[in-house]
Amino acid sequence: MERDARFAGTAKLLLALAVGLMVFKAILPQGMIRPPEWLVLPFADWINVVFSFLQNDLGLMAVTRAFSAVVEWLLNVTANLLYGKSRWPNLGPIPWSVIAVTAFMAGYALKGWRLGLISGGTFVWIALMGQWKWAMETLSVIVVAAPFSVILGLVLAVLAWRSPRFERVLNPILSIAQSLPHFAYMIPVVVFIGVGPKAGAIVTIIFSVPPMIRMTLLGLKKVPEEVIEAAKMSGATRWQLLTRARIPTARSEILIGVNQVIMQCLAMVVLASFIGMPGLGQKLLQLLQSLKIGLSVEIGITIILLAVTLDRLTKAWALRQPMHEAASPSWITRNRLLLIWLTLCAIGFGLAHVFPYFLEVERRQALSVAGPVDALMDHLIRLITPVTLWLRWFLITWVLIPMRDAYLWLPFTAVLVLLAALGWAIGGLRSALICVAYFGLIAASGWWDRAMITVYMVCISVLIAAILAIPLALWGARNPERAGRILLICDTAQTFPSFIYLIPVIMLFGVNDVAVVAAVVVFAAVPLVRYTIEGLRNVPPEMIEAANMSGATQAQLLWHVRLPLALPTMLVGANQSVMFSLFMVIIAAFIGTQDLGQEMQRALSSTDVGKGLVLGFAVAFMGLLTDHLITRWSETRKRALGI
Amino acid sequence: MTESVISCHNVSKIFGPNPAQHLANLKADPSLTQAGYVHAVREVNLEIRRGEMLVVMGLSGSGKSTLVRCLSRLIEITGGTVTVEGRDIATLSEPDLIDLRRRKMGMVFQSFGLLPHRSVLENVAFPLEMRGQDRATRYSRAREMLELVGLKGREDYFPRELSGGQQQRVGIARSLAVEPDIWFLDEPFSALDPLIRREMQDEFLRLKGMMNKTIVFITHDFDEALRLADRIAIMKDGRIEQCDTPDKIVLHPATDYVAKFTSEIDRARVVHIGSLVRPLTAPPSGEPVPAHRTIRDLARQLISDPRVEIPVINAQGAVIGSVLRQAALDVLLGDAQ
């Protein structure tokens, strides 16, 4: 308590200093308003020197070339099997009907009819809509990249688990890696590998490893001590202990890791269209750039269906608990699903042989909903244009531009002192120093104005998201069934690759800042709703009963019991929300913003590794700063509540 | 006296950043307490004899679970020596230690420690699999063990599909699959409901009667200890307060702490006639009583018997001495000492 009071005192002092800097901006020297020349360090040049050393003098190029050759060979095999690219083994393409029944059987075996229909139906939709080749181009990369990531993640996690020192090194790297925006990964890959499917696969592998490491490590640590002791007492060697006790017992966490890898792969592979990765992402990018709404809706639906299918299938696999089967001596009954699958595949191959329609749906035979969707959209847009126009005008004139100008008006010293005050209030000297260090580095990178635009976009989006999300969550949490439904929607929405969110906003608002903010708001609202509901739902019932018996009204119950207890969980949601909006703001750059994202796009097209990474780190530091502050705050709250 | 299978000499276990240093400091200043260090086991000396059942009893945090893990080297001890069948286990290489566990030791755990992804049969066969036995042999042995613990027909179930009592039966079957000479049980029944616990204790006594093993049994339940033990070691703060037969512990508690435990106990149920025997002062007269019965068993007779001194016979029927009726009645009525 005494400590807290001292924190508050210093924090107030710092806050007063920050306000002072703002009030007396007029008389401040220029060097305190914007980072002076001598402070801006040529990080980009340094990184470029390091990279050119790695690339040319150290011969790392040869290593990456060799690795990419392996990846390319595998990509060719899957490309041949999935869409008939003429490469070894020259067996493909597998008829779409066979892949669809396989997906159906996988869903049926893992969960039941409904999942079977969702996953089988996804592939039927893709085939009938004539998008087979694009979807398979996308999938072929996932099929190659995901196993690489999983194996890499497993090995690194086991190493980290064996050696605490390695874990200490790995942890901060993972934190930074998970807060680097997608584009920051692409630039070095373009330098080392080039563009195209190969580069897409490799950037996907790199991008999706961190969650696998995290989940595996978590799983390995969660294995009950007694299981390990039992295995040791059974005389297991270290290798047996790892392969037969630890890893199988950590199965669920590891498979959740696999699920996250696959979802990250899908998100990245769609974005990798920016570095020439063909497939659904590229198609979507082209269609969006030429504002063909109907066709991009079709592709968007495909991507969403794929995301839902992949997510549900892997989650069902992860959550499946072993069940004993009724003892049955006959081989046929024990393997009936396998037999049904083989029969269906045979039928599929047969049909494809006789009717080419079941092998590949030709473009002219394909169905399309683009026409009706376009017509519907035209109609809808005409109907709501007055509203969206007004909203656009209102937001731009009265909210966005004033906010942006305010952020840009702030002297950078005031921002730093303000952050120090915030850090001090939440976590004392250490947090204050961390805050100042992160933003000090951003100031020293020379991208202050751009960074402030990113900060303003994230702030305004998260604010709007919170204004929308928290009342929705409060309303949702009042009824368990409704809460369940909303959570399901949120879970599903979280699996969509971020790119998808751009389709409807471009449709409604066109290409401008409002569209970006709208996309980010939707994307950022999802975790807020989800964690608020979860926090409210997990308030122990005996506390609510105790409050009810003390005669609390509904409002008192909410303010004094449920919200304070839910706050730590809600903060987790806020943290994710900020992360998501940072990523989204950067992605949305290609529909026109003037922030770090736009510069990153430029760095990508000129393959400027140094600039790209500096910008990437600037974004990562914003994320890490938020993460640090929110985690500290939530920990303090939790300790205070004794949770 | 039979040979000892496990013997502990001055065994200490300290948890902390630098346990060896802390132990050395403690030698210089025994009353030292230092933040960050937990002295779980202190200077324990213990001989466990072949074929006996030793129950280690203590409240939670008394170091009993740590002690049993020292005996099997699941954790490394900080000071002292543990020898198993004459070999100092701290000096064993990893393959030797694994071999010792594969051939000699079995262990049952409080929360069962079953592998969740394996069926009951595969769990029981696990130690045999570790030894590299082929599938057919290990499954037939595992089936045998499951039948022994009364789980026939549940071979293909998974641990989470069984009740707690059934899961512990699997744990017992697994620990017995390799026919160990030494059987460690770490609070095997503590996680079970009282009724199931009683049932499992009976089951355990049945199994124990069928085989001749050296057993180390950990419990925090004094009644359980009295019911099962040949000898009881009572632990407090990492030290063994007393290690003796149940009769002696009840009749002659070594410390106040032990006395407090025994005060609530119905001694007549624990104390055997045999432990009150004294040499005959006169030739035996009348019907003798067997030494292995408890005083409670013979309460009716003791109350109505007119004799001052009752002769006692051993299991073979030979007279080994006599018991004073008054002494037995004192125990029965709770007036002893």
Contacts between the chains, C-beta under 8 A, distances in Angstrom:
chain1	res1	chain2	res2	distance
A	224	B	111	6.7
A	224	B	113	7.0
A	226	B	109	4.3
A	226	B	110	7.0
A	226	B	111	5.3
A	226	B	112	7.2
A	226	B	113	3.6
A	227	B	113	4.9
A	227	B	114	7.3
A	227	B	115	6.3
A	229	B	69	7.4
A	229	B	74	5.3
A	229	B	107	7.2
A	229	B	109	6.6
A	229	B	113	6.2
A	230	B	107	6.9
A	230	B	109	5.8
A	230	B	113	3.4
A	230	B	114	7.4
A	230	B	115	7.8
A	230	B	171	7.6
A	230	B	174	7.4
A	231	B	115	7.5
A	231	B	126	7.3
A	231	B	130	7.8
A	232	B	74	6.1
A	232	B	101	7.0
A	233	B	72	6.4
A	233	B	74	7.2
A	233	B	101	5.6
A	233	B	105	6.1
A	233	B	106	7.0
A	233	B	107	4.1
A	233	B	127	7.9
A	233	B	175	7.5
A	233	B	184	7.7
A	234	B	101	7.2
A	234	B	102	7.5
A	234	B	126	5.3
A	234	B	127	3.6
A	234	B	130	5.0
A	234	B	174	7.3
A	234	B	178	7.8
A	235	B	98	4.9
A	235	B	99	7.2
A	235	B	101	4.4
A	235	B	102	3.2
A	235	B	103	8.0
A	235	B	127	6.2
A	235	B	130	4.7
A	235	B	131	6.4
A	235	B	178	7.9
A	236	B	98	7.5
A	236	B	130	5.0
A	237	B	94	7.9
A	237	B	98	6.0
A	237	B	130	7.7
A	238	B	94	8.0
A	240	B	130	5.8
A	244	B	115	7.8
A	244	B	126	7.8
A	244	B	129	7.7
A	245	B	115	6.2
A	248	B	115	6.7
A	248	B	117	4.5
A	248	B	118	7.6
A	249	B	115	6.2
A	249	B	116	6.1
A	249	B	117	6.8
A	251	B	116	8.0
A	251	B	117	5.8
A	321	B	158	7.4
A	321	B	160	6.4
A	322	B	116	7.4
A	322	B	117	6.0
A	322	B	119	7.5
A	322	B	158	4.3
A	322	B	160	7.8
A	323	B	158	6.8
A	323	B	161	7.3
A	324	B	119	6.6
A	324	B	156	4.2
A	324	B	157	4.6
A	324	B	158	6.1
A	324	B	161	6.4
A	325	B	156	6.8
A	327	B	156	6.3
